[in-house]
Amino acid sequence: MVLILKPIKNILKKDKKLEYQYRIALDIGTEYVKAIIVRFNENNSSIIGYGKVKQNYNNMEGGAISNIEEVIKVCYEAIEKAKEMAEVNPKEIVMGIAGEFVKGVITHLSEQRSFPKKKLKRKEIDNLVKRAQNEALSKAQDELLVDMGLDDVRVELVNSSIVEMKVDGYKVSNPEDFQGKNLEVSVFNTFAPLVHVGALETIALRLGYKLVGIIAEPFSIAKSIMSNEAYEFGAIVIDIGGGTTDIALIRNGGIEGTKMFAMAGRDFTKSIARSFNLSLDRAEALKLAYSEGIIDDTGGEIKNALKADLELLYEGIEVALNKLAKSEALPQRIYLCGGGSALTDLFDGMVRRELYESLPFFKKPEIRLLTAEDIVGIKDKLSFLVGAESVTPKSLALQATRIEEVRNDSIWDKLVSNFS
């Protein structure tokens, strides 16, 4: 009887792993809300529904939500479009977060163990990671104090990722059960003001979905392109959206930092509106037509209107990269993405910048446009998400399939299961 029941039990367990789950990945951008429905199990994942709805201009500010009621309406419309296409009604939702006050902090901690022959256990690892998170929280609060000018800002941990762990100088992917005296850990944590995190929680609650994860958008993109090449040689991702430019640094086998600043596509639209005395809607249409080559700017009027903004964007990127570098060499590969990156002359202007003279590059970096097609961990058979403007929502969709609800108190378990 035992010989019969055991294989049956294994078959049932295997079948359970193959059962499909469904989730919504929600990208609340400055210009558009994009809702993606994903279907996934242990073996594969795919995008089966997509909805995209334009935001009103007063809904977002600096990449953050400024009008919750109106954003809820737009999110509902985008999700309904995705549900109609997918013909399913998921119960869970994963949301992206961005904005100039979202902070990514890497913390390095080391500890000498009193009993080196004793095997490492999860509680000991958890305690060290918790110390790293507390130290990172203090740094994030200090940065927000400078940026926002407020003495007491409530900050929430958004996500964590182990960058590196060593036992007696040897790098290990999971230190549990190893022996040694010196334990080192590098943890990357993302924090955001409570006002931003609370707005997302409110939206999920009002829409009637269970919020299973909030992911910082540059973190999501960086995790989604972590190929063997990126792991070995590193990379820089620059996402130029509607309200903010988000930068992520991949170095030393993990994500080392993120920076965001409020300069992006909407600033280009405003400059065109001022220069040609247009409404914001007409200026946006003109900008898109210019970027797509539909309008011939022979006289250079549009180019001149955007010249100062582009220079300011490049300078902002250089300042952010200099802070992320911390005097160490930067990776040679730079990926541009986001709707703002499609602006005519922006990419060429970045290529012409002599970044290697002002920043710690060994030589002139290789710059290329990152598209949604480069995010290969999730199937998109109907090509819902294509081009540079769809990199963020597709990466959120991919990470939405990788988040698991961990039902124990181990910090280590949460880190290795949520963003592996």
C-alpha positions as CSV (number, residue, x, y, z in Angstrom):
1,M,0.0,0.0,0.0
2,V,2.8,2.4,0.8
3,L,4.5,1.8,-2.5
4,I,1.3,2.7,-4.3
5,L,0.4,5.8,-2.2
6,K,3.8,7.4,-2.4
7,P,4.0,7.8,-6.2
8,I,0.4,9.0,-6.2
9,K,1.2,11.6,-3.6
10,N,4.2,12.8,-5.7
11,I,2.0,13.0,-8.8
12,L,-0.5,15.1,-7.0
13,K,2.2,17.4,-5.7
14,K,3.7,17.7,-9.2
15,D,0.3,18.5,-10.7
16,K,-0.3,21.2,-8.1
17,K,3.0,22.9,-9.1
18,L,1.8,22.9,-12.7
19,E,-1.5,24.6,-11.9
20,Y,-1.7,28.1,-13.4
21,Q,-1.9,31.2,-11.3
22,Y,-3.1,34.6,-12.5
23,R,-2.0,38.0,-11.4
24,I,-2.2,41.7,-12.5
25,A,0.9,43.7,-12.9
26,L,0.1,47.4,-12.8
27,D,2.4,50.2,-14.0
28,I,1.1,53.5,-12.9
29,G,3.0,55.9,-15.2
30,T,2.9,59.6,-15.4
31,E,1.5,59.5,-18.9
32,Y,-0.3,56.1,-19.0
33,V,-1.5,53.4,-16.7
34,K,-0.7,49.9,-18.1
35,A,-2.3,46.8,-16.7
36,I,-0.9,43.4,-17.7
37,I,-2.5,40.0,-16.8
38,V,0.0,37.2,-16.5
39,R,-0.6,33.4,-16.3
40,F,2.2,31.3,-14.8
41,N,3.2,28.1,-13.1
42,E,6.5,26.6,-12.0
43,N,7.6,25.9,-15.6
44,N,6.4,28.9,-17.8
45,S,4.7,32.3,-17.8
46,S,3.0,34.4,-20.4
47,I,1.1,37.6,-20.9
48,I,-2.5,37.0,-21.7
49,G,-4.1,40.4,-21.3
50,Y,-3.2,44.1,-21.7
51,G,-4.8,47.4,-21.1
52,K,-3.4,50.9,-21.5
53,V,-5.2,54.2,-20.6
54,K,-4.0,57.8,-20.7
55,Q,-3.6,59.7,-17.5
56,N,-4.9,63.2,-16.8
57,Y,-2.2,65.8,-16.4
58,N,-3.0,66.5,-12.7
59,N,-2.9,62.8,-11.7
60,M,0.8,62.4,-11.2
61,E,3.7,64.6,-10.1
62,G,7.4,63.7,-10.3
63,G,6.5,60.1,-11.0
64,A,4.3,59.8,-7.8
65,I,0.5,59.8,-7.4
66,S,-1.0,63.2,-6.7
67,N,-4.7,62.4,-7.2
68,I,-5.7,59.0,-5.8
69,E,-9.4,59.2,-6.8
70,E,-8.6,59.9,-10.5
71,V,-5.8,57.4,-10.7
72,I,-8.2,54.7,-9.3
73,K,-10.6,55.4,-12.2
74,V,-7.8,55.2,-14.8
75,C,-6.4,52.0,-13.2
76,Y,-9.9,50.4,-13.2
77,E,-10.4,51.2,-16.9
78,A,-7.0,49.7,-17.8
79,I,-7.6,46.6,-15.8
80,E,-11.0,46.1,-17.3
81,K,-9.5,46.2,-20.8
82,A,-6.9,43.6,-19.8
83,K,-9.5,41.3,-18.2
84,E,-11.7,41.5,-21.2
85,M,-8.8,40.4,-23.4
86,A,-7.6,37.7,-21.0
87,E,-11.1,36.4,-20.1
88,V,-10.0,35.8,-16.5
89,N,-10.4,37.8,-13.3
90,P,-7.3,37.6,-11.1
91,K,-7.5,38.2,-7.4
92,E,-3.9,39.3,-6.8
93,I,-2.0,42.4,-8.0
94,V,1.6,43.5,-8.1
95,M,2.4,47.2,-8.5
96,G,5.4,49.3,-9.6
97,I,6.6,52.3,-7.7
98,A,8.7,55.2,-9.0
99,G,9.4,58.8,-8.1
100,E,12.3,61.0,-7.2
101,F,11.9,60.2,-3.5
102,V,12.2,56.4,-3.9
103,K,15.6,55.5,-2.6
104,G,17.9,52.5,-3.3
105,V,20.6,51.9,-0.7
106,I,23.3,49.2,-0.6
107,T,24.7,48.2,2.8
108,H,27.8,46.1,3.5
109,L,28.1,44.4,6.9
110,S,30.6,42.0,8.3
111,E,30.6,39.9,11.5
112,Q,33.1,37.7,13.2
113,R,31.5,34.6,14.6
114,S,32.4,33.4,18.1
115,F,32.0,29.7,17.2
116,P,33.4,29.3,13.6
117,K,32.9,25.5,13.6
118,K,29.2,25.9,14.3
119,K,27.1,25.6,11.1
120,L,25.3,28.8,10.0
121,K,21.6,28.8,10.6
122,R,18.9,31.0,9.2
123,K,18.4,32.9,12.5
124,E,22.0,34.1,12.5
125,I,21.8,35.1,8.8
126,D,18.4,36.9,9.4
127,N,19.9,38.9,12.2
128,L,22.8,40.2,10.0
129,V,20.4,41.0,7.1
130,K,18.1,42.8,9.6
131,R,21.0,44.9,10.8
132,A,21.8,45.8,7.2
133,Q,18.1,46.8,6.6
134,N,18.1,49.0,9.7
135,E,21.3,50.7,8.7
136,A,19.9,51.3,5.1
137,L,16.7,52.7,6.6
138,S,18.7,55.3,8.5
139,K,20.6,56.3,5.3
140,A,17.4,56.5,3.3
141,Q,15.8,58.8,5.9
142,D,18.9,61.0,5.9
143,E,18.7,61.3,2.1
144,L,15.0,62.2,2.2
145,L,15.7,64.7,4.9
146,V,18.0,66.5,2.5
147,D,15.8,66.1,-0.6
148,M,12.4,66.9,1.0
149,G,13.6,69.3,3.8
150,L,11.4,67.5,6.4
151,D,12.6,66.5,9.8
152,D,10.5,63.4,10.3
153,V,9.6,61.4,7.1
154,R,8.0,57.9,7.6
155,V,9.8,55.5,5.3
156,E,8.7,52.0,4.2
157,L,10.8,49.1,3.0
158,V,9.7,48.3,-0.6
159,N,12.0,45.4,-1.5
160,S,15.3,43.8,-0.6
161,S,17.9,41.8,-2.6
162,I,21.0,40.0,-1.5
163,V,23.9,41.3,-3.7
164,E,26.6,39.2,-2.2
165,M,27.4,36.9,0.7
166,K,30.8,35.6,1.8
167,V,32.0,33.2,4.4
168,D,35.7,33.6,5.1
169,G,36.1,35.4,1.8
170,Y,34.4,32.8,-0.3
171,K,31.3,33.9,-2.2
172,V,28.2,31.7,-1.5
173,S,24.7,31.8,-2.9
174,N,23.2,30.4,0.3
175,P,25.4,30.4,3.4
176,E,23.2,28.1,5.4
177,D,25.1,25.1,6.9
178,F,28.5,26.5,6.0
179,Q,31.2,26.9,8.7
180,G,33.6,29.8,9.1
181,K,34.6,32.8,11.2
182,N,34.0,35.8,9.0
183,L,30.5,36.4,7.6
184,E,30.0,39.3,5.1
185,V,26.7,40.4,3.5
186,S,25.8,43.1,1.0
187,V,22.1,43.9,0.8
188,F,20.3,46.2,-1.6
189,N,17.2,47.8,-0.1
190,T,14.6,50.1,-1.7
191,F,12.7,52.5,0.5
192,A,9.9,54.9,-0.3
193,P,8.0,57.5,1.8
194,L,4.8,56.1,3.4
195,V,2.7,58.6,1.5
196,H,3.7,56.9,-1.8
197,V,3.4,53.3,-0.5
198,G,0.1,54.1,1.2
199,A,-1.3,55.5,-2.0
200,L,-0.6,52.2,-3.8
201,E,-2.1,50.2,-0.9
202,T,-5.2,52.3,-1.0
203,I,-5.6,51.9,-4.8
204,A,-5.3,48.1,-4.5
205,L,-7.8,47.9,-1.7
206,R,-10.3,50.2,-3.5
207,L,-10.0,48.1,-6.7
208,G,-10.7,45.0,-4.7
209,Y,-7.4,43.1,-5.2
210,K,-4.9,41.5,-2.8
211,L,-1.6,43.4,-3.0
212,V,1.1,40.8,-3.0
213,G,4.0,43.0,-3.9
214,I,5.3,46.5,-4.6
215,I,8.4,46.7,-6.8
216,A,10.6,49.7,-7.5
217,E,10.6,50.0,-11.2
218,P,14.3,50.5,-11.9
219,F,14.9,47.5,-9.6
220,S,12.4,45.5,-11.7
221,I,14.1,46.3,-15.0
222,A,17.5,45.5,-13.6
223,K,16.4,42.1,-12.2
224,S,14.7,41.3,-15.5
225,I,17.9,41.7,-17.6
226,M,20.2,39.9,-15.1
227,S,21.7,37.5,-17.8
228,N,25.0,35.8,-17.3
229,E,26.6,38.6,-19.2
230,A,25.1,41.3,-16.9
231,Y,26.0,39.3,-13.9
232,E,29.6,39.0,-15.0
233,F,30.3,42.4,-16.6
234,G,27.6,44.6,-15.1
235,A,25.3,47.2,-16.8
236,I,23.6,50.5,-16.3
237,V,19.9,50.9,-17.1
238,I,18.5,54.4,-17.7
239,D,14.7,54.5,-17.9
240,I,13.4,57.8,-19.2
241,G,9.7,57.9,-18.5
242,G,7.1,60.6,-18.4
243,G,7.7,62.0,-15.0
244,T,11.1,60.7,-13.9
245,T,14.4,59.3,-15.1
246,D,15.3,56.2,-13.2
247,I,18.8,54.7,-13.2
248,A,19.9,51.3,-11.9
249,L,23.5,50.1,-11.5
250,I,24.3,46.4,-11.9
251,R,27.8,45.7,-10.6
252,N,29.7,42.9,-8.8
253,G,27.0,40.3,-9.6
254,G,24.0,42.2,-8.3
255,I,22.0,45.5,-8.2
256,E,24.2,48.0,-6.3
257,G,22.0,51.1,-6.4
258,T,19.3,53.2,-8.0
259,K,18.8,56.9,-8.5
260,M,15.7,58.8,-9.7
261,F,15.2,62.4,-10.6
262,A,12.3,64.4,-11.9
263,M,13.3,65.2,-15.4
264,A,11.7,63.3,-18.3
265,G,9.3,63.2,-21.2
266,R,6.7,65.6,-19.7
267,D,9.4,68.3,-19.4
268,F,10.0,68.0,-23.1
269,T,6.2,68.4,-23.7
270,K,6.0,71.5,-21.5
271,S,9.0,73.1,-23.4
272,I,7.3,72.5,-26.8
273,A,4.0,73.9,-25.4
274,R,5.8,77.1,-24.2
275,S,7.8,77.6,-27.3
276,F,4.9,77.2,-29.8
277,N,2.1,78.5,-27.5
278,L,0.2,75.1,-27.6
279,S,-1.9,73.2,-25.1
280,L,-0.2,70.3,-23.4
281,D,-2.2,67.8,-25.4
282,R,-1.3,69.4,-28.7
283,A,2.4,69.7,-27.6
284,E,2.4,66.0,-26.7
285,A,1.1,65.1,-30.1
286,L,3.7,67.3,-31.8
287,K,6.5,65.7,-29.7
288,L,5.4,62.2,-30.7
289,A,5.1,63.2,-34.4
290,Y,8.6,64.7,-34.2
291,S,10.0,61.6,-32.5
292,E,8.3,59.3,-35.1
293,G,9.7,61.3,-38.0
294,I,6.3,62.4,-39.2
295,I,7.1,66.1,-39.0
296,D,10.0,67.6,-40.9
297,D,11.9,69.9,-38.6
298,T,14.1,71.3,-41.3
299,G,14.3,74.7,-39.7
300,G,15.3,73.2,-36.3
301,E,12.5,74.9,-34.3
302,I,11.6,71.9,-32.3
303,K,15.2,70.8,-31.9
304,N,16.1,74.3,-30.5
305,A,13.0,74.2,-28.2
306,L,14.3,70.9,-26.6
307,K,18.0,71.7,-26.6
308,A,18.2,73.1,-23.0
309,D,16.1,70.2,-21.6
310,L,18.2,67.6,-23.2
311,E,21.4,69.2,-21.8
312,L,19.8,69.3,-18.4
313,L,18.8,65.6,-18.7
314,Y,22.3,64.5,-19.7
315,E,23.8,66.5,-16.8
316,G,21.3,64.9,-14.4
317,I,22.3,61.4,-15.6
318,E,26.0,62.2,-15.2
319,V,25.4,63.5,-11.6
320,A,23.4,60.3,-10.7
321,L,26.0,58.0,-12.2
322,N,28.8,59.8,-10.4
323,K,27.0,59.2,-7.1
324,L,26.3,55.6,-7.9
325,A,29.9,54.9,-8.9
326,K,31.4,55.8,-5.5
327,S,34.8,56.2,-7.2
328,E,34.7,52.6,-8.5
329,A,34.8,51.7,-12.2
330,L,31.4,51.7,-13.9
331,P,30.2,49.0,-16.3
332,Q,30.8,49.6,-20.0
333,R,27.3,48.7,-21.1
334,I,24.5,51.4,-20.9
335,Y,20.9,50.6,-21.8
336,L,18.4,53.3,-22.5
337,C,14.7,52.6,-22.3
338,G,11.3,54.2,-21.6
339,G,9.0,56.3,-23.7
340,G,11.1,59.4,-23.3
341,S,14.1,57.6,-24.8
342,A,12.4,57.6,-28.2
343,L,12.7,61.4,-28.5
344,T,14.6,62.3,-31.7
345,D,18.2,63.3,-31.0
346,L,18.2,62.0,-27.3
347,F,19.9,58.7,-28.0
348,D,22.5,60.3,-30.4
349,G,23.1,63.0,-27.9
350,M,23.9,60.4,-25.2
351,V,26.3,58.6,-27.6
352,R,28.1,61.8,-28.3
353,R,28.6,62.6,-24.6
354,E,32.2,62.0,-23.6
355,L,31.1,60.2,-20.4
356,Y,34.5,58.4,-20.0
357,E,36.2,61.8,-19.4
358,S,34.0,62.9,-16.4
359,L,33.0,59.5,-15.0
360,P,35.1,56.3,-14.0
361,F,34.7,54.4,-17.3
362,F,37.8,52.5,-18.6
363,K,36.9,53.6,-22.1
364,K,34.0,55.0,-24.0
365,P,30.9,53.1,-22.9
366,E,28.7,51.1,-25.3
367,I,25.2,52.6,-25.4
368,R,22.2,50.8,-26.8
369,L,18.4,51.0,-26.8
370,L,16.7,48.4,-24.6
371,T,13.4,47.1,-25.8
372,A,10.6,44.9,-24.4
373,E,11.8,42.2,-26.7
374,D,15.0,42.0,-24.6
375,I,13.0,40.9,-21.6
376,V,12.9,37.2,-22.4
377,G,11.8,35.5,-19.2
378,I,8.1,35.7,-20.1
379,K,6.2,34.9,-23.3
380,D,4.3,37.6,-25.1
381,K,2.9,35.7,-28.1
382,L,0.5,38.4,-29.2
383,S,3.2,41.1,-28.9
384,F,1.2,43.3,-26.5
385,L,4.4,44.9,-25.2
386,V,7.0,46.0,-27.8
387,G,9.6,48.8,-28.0
388,A,11.5,50.8,-25.5
389,E,8.4,52.3,-23.9
390,S,7.2,48.8,-22.8
391,V,10.3,47.7,-21.0
392,T,9.0,48.7,-17.5
393,P,5.5,47.1,-17.8
394,K,7.0,43.9,-19.2
395,S,9.6,43.7,-16.5
396,L,6.9,44.2,-13.9
397,A,4.9,41.4,-15.5
398,L,7.9,39.1,-15.3
399,Q,8.7,40.0,-11.7
400,A,5.0,39.5,-10.8
401,T,5.4,35.9,-11.7
402,R,8.4,35.5,-9.4
403,I,7.0,37.0,-6.2
404,E,5.9,34.4,-3.7
405,E,4.0,34.9,-0.4
406,V,6.3,33.5,2.2
407,R,4.4,32.1,5.2
408,N,7.2,32.1,7.7
409,D,9.3,34.7,9.5
410,S,12.7,34.1,7.9
411,I,14.1,37.2,6.2
412,W,16.5,35.1,4.2
413,D,13.6,33.0,2.8
414,K,11.8,36.1,1.7
415,L,14.9,37.5,-0.1
416,V,15.8,34.3,-1.9
417,S,12.2,33.5,-3.0
418,N,10.8,36.9,-3.9
419,F,13.6,38.0,-6.3
420,S,15.6,35.0,-7.3
